[in-house]
Amino acid sequence: MSKHFLSELTGSFATPALENPTGVMMEAAYRDLGLDWRYINCEIQPDDLENAVLGAKAMNWRGFNCSIPHKVSVISHLDDLGESARIIGAVNTVVNRDGKLIGENTDGRGFVESVKSSLELTKKRVVLFGAGGAGGAARAVAVELALAGVAHITIVNRNQERGEELSKLVADNTSAGAEYHAWTKQYQIPAETDLVINVTSIGLFPNVDAELDIDTESIKSSMVVADGIFNPPETRLIQTAKTKGCTTVNGLGMLVQQGAIAFEYWTGKTPSIEVMKAALSDALDITEK
């Protein structure tokens, strides 16, 4: 059998790109399945985005991730969008399907996958802290939860306009109910809540001692508590929830799951979540407690 020396190419377009560890977990997963694929982390300025997309197409890249600040602006350079990317209005994964570039969004789906193993989502009631965030992570999570069948999402946010805008987006485009709650001091989580989610940056490294302004007494052991932050994996919110006897889901699982979904879009194969998680933890020097 003749040898071949042409790797399949994938990667990421973002700025800044220096601290993006995605390539480490993707290449570990490619190697694990014996695939001759590469993941190239590229720093692309906004003015160069169109040329970068055209270049990826010309070089027959199999796909690429888009991160800040390109998740919305990339849409005008693509051929089509998947359903959730269309509703969310942002793209983080581009797939080359027979020469056409299709925009998908795995931000929220990765989250839903990481929560599903702890909670059957159908007809559940969700409280979501945060409505903005760079690149629309809150939008992505809210939309995907709604598409996954939750009954109701309460959006708790400091900025009223953003909070109301997100609850309207969910209510208008999905079958889930949604409403905005003002984030008052020591916010009380309604007792009937099944799932509590933080998509703000509160508690993100290096501000690891920062904690959401909520009444911790309102966290009940029957709730599943999830945090989108992956560094550290054990945020103050997760630590508090554990002391209350809650099932918890950290952001590391979410990051790995969204990478795994992109991997499947590109290769058509299912990667090892464990291999990806181990590579990511190694690269970030984080150990899960």
Sine and cosine of phi, psi and omega as CSV:
sin_phi,cos_phi,sin_psi,cos_psi,sin_omega,cos_omega
0.00,0.00,0.72,-0.69,-0.05,-1.00
-0.98,0.20,0.56,-0.83,0.03,-1.00
-0.98,0.19,0.47,-0.88,0.12,-0.99
-0.79,-0.61,0.46,-0.89,-0.14,-0.99
-0.80,-0.60,0.53,0.85,-0.02,-1.00
-0.88,-0.47,0.95,-0.31,0.00,-1.00
-0.99,0.14,0.47,-0.88,0.16,-0.99
-0.99,0.15,0.66,-0.75,-0.11,-0.99
-0.94,-0.35,0.71,-0.71,0.16,-0.99
-0.67,-0.74,0.11,-0.99,0.01,-1.00
0.08,-1.00,-0.31,-0.95,-0.04,-1.00
-0.68,-0.74,0.65,-0.76,0.10,-0.99
-0.92,-0.40,0.88,-0.47,0.00,-1.00
-0.33,-0.94,0.22,-0.98,0.25,-0.97
-0.48,-0.88,0.84,-0.55,0.02,1.00
-0.96,0.27,0.39,-0.92,-0.02,-1.00
-0.88,-0.48,-0.16,0.99,-0.15,-0.99
-0.83,0.55,-0.63,0.78,-0.12,-0.99
-0.98,-0.21,0.26,0.96,-0.01,-1.00
-1.00,0.09,0.92,-0.39,-0.08,-1.00
-1.00,-0.01,0.12,0.99,-0.13,-0.99
-0.83,0.56,-0.65,0.76,-0.04,-1.00
-0.84,0.55,-0.58,0.81,-0.02,-1.00
-0.89,0.47,-0.73,0.69,-0.04,-1.00
-0.96,0.26,-0.55,0.83,0.00,-1.00
-0.93,0.37,-0.71,0.70,-0.02,-1.00
-0.92,0.39,-0.55,0.83,0.07,-1.00
-0.89,0.46,-0.65,0.76,0.00,-1.00
-0.94,0.34,-0.61,0.79,0.08,-1.00
-0.87,0.50,-0.75,0.66,-0.03,-1.00
-0.87,0.49,-0.67,0.74,-0.05,-1.00
-0.85,0.52,-0.55,0.84,0.01,-1.00
-0.99,-0.14,0.15,0.99,0.04,-1.00
0.93,0.38,0.49,0.87,-0.01,-1.00
-1.00,-0.07,0.71,-0.70,0.06,-1.00
-1.00,0.06,0.94,0.34,-0.02,-1.00
-0.84,-0.54,0.50,-0.87,0.05,-1.00
-0.84,-0.54,0.43,-0.90,0.08,-1.00
-0.80,-0.60,0.90,-0.43,-0.12,-0.99
-0.94,-0.35,0.88,-0.48,-0.03,-1.00
-1.00,0.08,0.90,-0.43,-0.09,-1.00
-0.89,-0.46,0.71,-0.71,0.13,-0.99
-1.00,-0.02,0.92,-0.39,-0.08,-1.00
-0.87,-0.50,0.84,-0.54,0.04,-1.00
-0.97,0.25,0.46,-0.89,-0.02,-1.00
-0.78,0.63,-0.66,0.75,-0.04,-1.00
-0.93,0.36,-0.30,0.95,-0.04,-1.00
-0.98,-0.17,0.01,1.00,-0.13,-0.99
-0.87,0.49,-0.71,0.70,-0.03,-1.00
-0.86,0.52,-0.71,0.71,0.01,-1.00
-0.90,0.43,-0.60,0.80,0.02,-1.00
-0.90,0.44,-0.69,0.73,0.01,-1.00
-0.90,0.43,-0.70,0.71,0.03,-1.00
-0.88,0.48,-0.62,0.78,0.02,-1.00
-0.91,0.42,-0.69,0.72,0.02,-1.00
-0.88,0.48,-0.63,0.77,0.01,-1.00
-0.92,0.39,-0.70,0.72,-0.01,-1.00
-0.90,0.43,-0.58,0.81,-0.01,-1.00
-1.00,0.04,0.11,0.99,0.06,-1.00
0.86,0.52,0.61,0.79,0.13,-0.99
-0.84,0.54,0.56,-0.83,0.01,-1.00
-0.99,0.16,-0.26,0.97,0.04,-1.00
0.32,-0.95,0.12,-0.99,0.04,-1.00
-0.38,-0.92,0.40,-0.92,0.12,-0.99
-1.00,0.01,0.50,-0.87,0.09,-1.00
-0.86,-0.51,0.81,-0.59,0.05,-1.00
-0.86,-0.51,-0.23,-0.97,-0.04,-1.00
-0.85,0.53,0.71,-0.70,0.07,1.00
-0.97,-0.25,0.47,0.88,-0.20,-0.98
-0.98,-0.19,0.02,1.00,-0.18,-0.98
-0.90,0.44,-0.48,0.88,0.01,-1.00
-0.99,-0.13,-0.71,0.71,-0.09,-1.00
-0.91,0.41,-0.39,0.92,-0.01,-1.00
-0.92,0.40,-0.41,0.91,-0.12,-0.99
-0.83,0.56,-0.63,0.78,-0.04,-1.00
-0.93,0.37,-0.22,0.98,0.00,-1.00
-0.98,-0.21,0.08,1.00,-0.07,-1.00
-0.96,-0.26,0.27,-0.96,-0.02,-1.00
-1.00,0.07,-0.52,0.85,-0.04,-1.00
-0.26,-0.96,0.17,-0.99,0.00,-1.00
-0.78,-0.62,0.53,-0.85,0.16,-0.99
-0.97,0.25,0.18,-0.98,-0.13,-0.99
-0.86,0.52,-0.79,0.61,-0.08,-1.00
-0.94,0.34,-0.58,0.82,0.05,-1.00
-0.88,0.48,-0.59,0.81,0.00,-1.00
-0.91,0.41,-0.71,0.71,-0.01,-1.00
-0.93,0.35,-0.71,0.71,-0.05,-1.00
-0.92,0.38,-0.54,0.84,-0.02,-1.00
0.98,0.22,0.42,0.91,0.01,-1.00
-0.49,-0.87,0.49,-0.87,-0.05,-1.00
-0.81,-0.59,0.73,-0.68,0.13,-0.99
-0.86,-0.51,-0.12,0.99,0.01,-1.00
-0.66,-0.75,0.80,-0.60,0.03,-1.00
-0.92,-0.39,0.73,-0.68,-0.06,-1.00
-0.88,-0.48,0.76,-0.65,0.06,-1.00
-1.00,0.06,0.97,-0.25,0.03,-1.00
-0.94,-0.33,0.97,-0.24,0.01,-1.00
0.79,0.61,0.71,0.70,0.09,-1.00
1.00,0.09,-0.09,1.00,0.07,-1.00
-0.97,-0.23,0.70,-0.72,0.00,-1.00
-1.00,-0.07,0.90,-0.44,-0.05,-1.00
-0.94,-0.33,0.77,-0.64,-0.01,-1.00
-1.00,0.00,0.78,-0.62,0.05,-1.00
-0.83,-0.55,0.22,-0.98,0.09,-1.00
-0.75,-0.66,0.91,-0.42,-0.03,-1.00
-0.98,-0.22,-0.02,1.00,-0.04,-1.00
-0.82,0.57,-0.81,0.58,-0.03,-1.00
-0.97,0.25,-0.58,0.82,-0.03,-1.00
-0.91,0.41,-0.60,0.80,0.05,-1.00
-0.88,0.48,-0.64,0.77,0.02,-1.00
-0.91,0.42,-0.75,0.66,-0.02,-1.00
-0.86,0.52,-0.68,0.73,0.02,-1.00
-0.88,0.48,-0.66,0.75,-0.06,-1.00
-0.95,0.33,-0.43,0.90,0.01,-1.00
-1.00,0.07,-0.54,0.84,-0.10,-0.99
-0.80,0.60,-0.58,0.82,-0.04,-1.00
-0.93,0.36,-0.33,0.94,0.01,-1.00
-0.98,-0.21,-0.30,0.95,-0.13,-0.99
-0.44,-0.90,0.80,-0.60,0.14,-0.99
-0.96,0.27,0.87,-0.49,-0.22,-0.98
-0.99,0.14,-0.33,0.94,-0.07,-1.00
-0.82,0.57,0.77,-0.64,0.06,-1.00
0.89,0.45,0.28,0.96,-0.01,-1.00
-0.99,0.10,0.33,-0.94,0.02,-1.00
-0.95,-0.31,0.77,-0.64,-0.14,-0.99
-0.87,-0.49,0.64,-0.77,0.22,-0.98
-0.91,-0.41,0.84,-0.54,-0.08,-1.00
-0.90,-0.43,0.88,-0.47,0.06,-1.00
-1.00,-0.01,0.88,-0.47,-0.01,-1.00
0.94,-0.35,0.62,-0.79,0.00,-1.00
-0.68,-0.73,-0.22,0.98,-0.06,-1.00
-0.97,-0.25,-0.91,-0.41,0.02,-1.00
0.99,0.12,0.62,-0.78,-0.01,-1.00
-0.90,0.44,0.74,-0.67,0.09,-1.00
0.98,0.18,0.12,0.99,0.14,-0.99
0.95,0.32,0.57,0.82,0.01,-1.00
-0.88,0.48,-0.66,0.75,0.00,-1.00
-0.89,0.45,-0.67,0.74,0.04,-1.00
-0.86,0.51,-0.72,0.69,-0.04,-1.00
-0.89,0.46,-0.71,0.70,-0.02,-1.00
-0.90,0.43,-0.71,0.70,-0.02,-1.00
-0.88,0.47,-0.73,0.69,-0.03,-1.00
-0.90,0.44,-0.71,0.71,-0.04,-1.00
-0.92,0.38,-0.59,0.81,0.06,-1.00
-0.89,0.46,-0.67,0.74,0.01,-1.00
-0.90,0.44,-0.70,0.72,0.01,-1.00
-0.92,0.40,-0.43,0.90,0.00,-1.00
-0.99,0.13,-0.06,1.00,0.15,-0.99
0.96,-0.28,0.17,0.98,0.05,-1.00
-0.91,0.41,0.44,-0.90,-0.08,-1.00
-0.99,0.13,-0.63,0.78,-0.15,-0.99
-0.44,-0.90,0.65,-0.76,0.06,-1.00
-0.83,-0.56,0.82,-0.57,0.12,-0.99
-0.99,-0.16,0.86,-0.50,0.00,-1.00
-1.00,-0.08,0.89,-0.46,0.01,-1.00
-0.95,-0.32,0.88,-0.48,-0.12,-0.99
-0.49,-0.87,0.53,-0.85,0.03,-1.00
-0.91,0.41,-0.73,0.69,-0.05,-1.00
-0.99,0.10,0.92,-0.40,-0.10,-0.99
-0.90,0.43,-0.67,0.74,-0.05,-1.00
-0.86,0.51,-0.73,0.69,0.01,-1.00
-0.91,0.42,-0.66,0.75,0.00,-1.00
-0.89,0.45,-0.70,0.72,0.00,-1.00
-0.93,0.36,-0.59,0.80,0.02,-1.00
-0.89,0.46,-0.68,0.74,-0.01,-1.00
-0.94,0.35,-0.66,0.75,0.00,-1.00
-0.91,0.41,-0.55,0.84,0.05,-1.00
-0.93,0.36,-0.66,0.75,0.02,-1.00
-0.84,0.54,-0.71,0.70,-0.01,-1.00
-0.91,0.41,-0.75,0.66,-0.05,-1.00
-0.89,0.45,-0.61,0.79,-0.06,-1.00
-0.97,0.23,-0.46,0.89,-0.16,-0.99
-0.93,-0.36,-0.11,0.99,-0.04,-1.00
-0.67,-0.74,0.07,-1.00,0.00,-1.00
-1.00,0.02,-0.02,1.00,-0.01,-1.00
-0.98,0.17,0.52,-0.85,0.15,-0.99
-0.99,0.13,0.45,-0.89,0.02,-1.00
-0.47,-0.88,0.60,-0.80,0.08,-1.00
-0.55,-0.84,0.41,-0.91,0.02,-1.00
-1.00,-0.09,0.70,-0.71,0.18,-0.98
-0.89,-0.46,0.70,-0.72,0.09,-1.00
-0.92,0.40,0.61,-0.79,0.01,-1.00
-1.00,0.06,1.00,0.02,0.00,-1.00
-0.99,0.11,0.21,-0.98,0.00,-1.00
-0.86,0.52,0.66,-0.75,0.01,-1.00
0.77,0.64,0.82,0.57,-0.05,-1.00
-0.80,0.61,0.73,-0.68,0.01,-1.00
-1.00,-0.04,0.88,-0.47,0.05,-1.00
-0.97,0.26,0.82,-0.57,-0.01,-1.00
-0.83,0.56,0.66,-0.75,-0.13,-0.99
-0.88,0.48,-0.46,0.89,-0.07,-1.00
-1.00,0.09,0.10,0.99,-0.02,-1.00
-0.93,0.38,0.70,-0.71,0.05,-1.00
-0.99,-0.13,-0.54,0.84,-0.13,-0.99
-0.67,-0.74,0.80,-0.60,0.02,-1.00
-0.91,-0.41,0.77,-0.64,-0.08,-1.00
-0.75,-0.66,0.72,-0.69,0.15,-0.99
-0.97,-0.24,0.89,-0.46,0.15,-0.99
-0.89,-0.46,0.32,0.95,0.15,-0.99
-1.00,0.06,0.06,-1.00,0.03,-1.00
-0.99,-0.11,0.22,0.98,-0.02,-1.00
-0.93,0.36,0.86,-0.51,-0.02,-1.00
0.98,-0.21,-0.03,1.00,-0.01,-1.00
-0.95,0.30,0.61,-0.79,0.08,-1.00
-0.80,0.60,0.70,-0.72,0.11,0.99
-1.00,0.01,0.00,1.00,-0.05,-1.00
-1.00,0.04,0.85,0.53,-0.19,-0.98
-0.94,0.33,-0.27,0.96,-0.01,-1.00
-1.00,-0.02,-0.11,0.99,0.01,-1.00
-0.92,0.39,0.63,-0.78,-0.05,-1.00
-0.72,-0.70,0.56,-0.83,0.03,-1.00
-0.86,0.51,0.61,-0.79,0.02,-1.00
-0.99,0.15,0.98,0.19,0.03,-1.00
-0.74,-0.67,0.40,-0.92,0.09,-1.00
-0.98,0.22,0.96,-0.27,-0.10,-0.99
-0.91,0.42,-0.35,0.94,0.06,-1.00
-0.91,0.42,-0.37,0.93,-0.02,-1.00
-0.99,0.11,-0.05,1.00,0.10,-1.00
-0.99,0.12,0.89,-0.46,-0.03,-1.00
-0.97,-0.24,0.47,-0.88,-0.07,-1.00
-0.89,0.45,-0.32,0.95,0.00,-1.00
-0.97,0.23,-0.19,0.98,-0.06,-1.00
-1.00,0.04,0.56,-0.83,0.20,-0.98
-1.00,-0.10,0.77,-0.64,-0.06,-1.00
-0.90,-0.44,0.82,-0.57,-0.08,-1.00
-0.82,-0.57,0.59,-0.81,0.02,-1.00
-0.79,-0.61,0.75,-0.66,0.00,-1.00
-0.96,0.27,-0.21,0.98,-0.04,-1.00
-0.97,0.23,0.75,-0.66,-0.01,-1.00
-0.96,-0.29,-0.17,0.99,0.04,-1.00
-0.70,-0.72,0.98,-0.20,0.12,0.99
-0.99,0.12,0.41,-0.91,0.04,-1.00
-0.92,0.40,-0.50,0.87,0.01,-1.00
-0.98,-0.21,0.99,0.12,0.06,-1.00
-0.95,0.30,0.18,-0.98,0.06,-1.00
-0.83,0.55,-0.65,0.76,0.00,-1.00
-0.86,0.50,-0.73,0.69,-0.01,-1.00
-0.90,0.43,-0.68,0.73,0.01,-1.00
-0.87,0.50,-0.74,0.68,0.00,-1.00
-0.87,0.49,-0.71,0.70,-0.02,-1.00
-0.88,0.48,-0.62,0.78,0.01,-1.00
-0.90,0.44,-0.64,0.77,0.01,-1.00
-0.91,0.42,-0.38,0.93,0.02,-1.00
-1.00,0.02,-0.02,1.00,0.01,-1.00
1.00,0.10,0.27,0.96,-0.01,-1.00
-0.98,0.19,0.44,-0.90,0.26,-0.96
-0.97,0.23,0.70,-0.71,-0.04,-1.00
-0.84,-0.55,0.45,-0.89,0.03,-1.00
-0.74,-0.68,0.84,-0.54,-0.03,-1.00
-0.99,-0.16,0.18,-0.98,-0.10,-0.99
-0.95,0.32,-0.30,0.95,0.01,-1.00
-0.90,0.44,-0.68,0.73,0.03,-1.00
-0.89,0.47,-0.60,0.80,-0.01,-1.00
-0.91,0.42,-0.71,0.71,-0.01,-1.00
-0.90,0.45,-0.69,0.73,0.01,-1.00
-0.91,0.42,-0.69,0.72,-0.02,-1.00
-0.89,0.46,-0.65,0.76,-0.02,-1.00
-0.94,0.35,-0.54,0.84,0.10,-1.00
-0.91,0.42,-0.63,0.78,0.00,-1.00
-0.90,0.43,-0.61,0.80,0.02,-1.00
-0.92,0.38,-0.67,0.74,0.07,-1.00
-0.87,0.49,-0.68,0.73,0.02,-1.00
-0.83,0.56,-0.71,0.71,0.01,-1.00
-0.92,0.40,-0.65,0.76,0.06,-1.00
-0.84,0.55,-0.70,0.72,-0.10,-1.00
-0.98,0.20,-0.73,0.68,-0.17,-0.99
-0.99,-0.14,-0.36,0.93,-0.12,-0.99
0.97,0.23,0.11,0.99,0.00,-1.00
-0.89,-0.45,0.37,-0.93,0.01,-1.00
-0.99,-0.11,0.86,-0.51,-0.03,-1.00
-0.99,0.14,0.23,-0.97,0.09,-1.00
-0.99,0.13,0.90,-0.44,0.04,-1.00
-0.87,0.49,-0.63,0.78,-0.03,-1.00
-0.90,0.44,-0.69,0.73,0.02,-1.00
-0.88,0.47,-0.69,0.73,-0.02,-1.00
-0.91,0.41,-0.69,0.72,-0.03,-1.00
-0.90,0.43,-0.66,0.75,-0.01,-1.00
-0.90,0.43,-0.68,0.73,-0.01,-1.00
-0.90,0.44,-0.65,0.76,-0.01,-1.00
-0.93,0.37,-0.71,0.70,0.01,-1.00
-0.87,0.50,-0.67,0.75,0.05,-1.00
-0.86,0.50,-0.76,0.65,-0.08,-1.00
-0.90,0.44,-0.56,0.83,-0.06,-1.00
-1.00,-0.08,0.01,1.00,-0.03,-1.00
0.83,0.56,0.64,0.77,0.02,-1.00
-0.89,-0.45,0.67,-0.75,0.04,-1.00
-0.90,-0.43,0.70,-0.72,0.04,-1.00
-0.99,0.14,0.73,-0.69,0.01,-1.00
-0.96,0.28,0.00,0.00,0.00,0.00
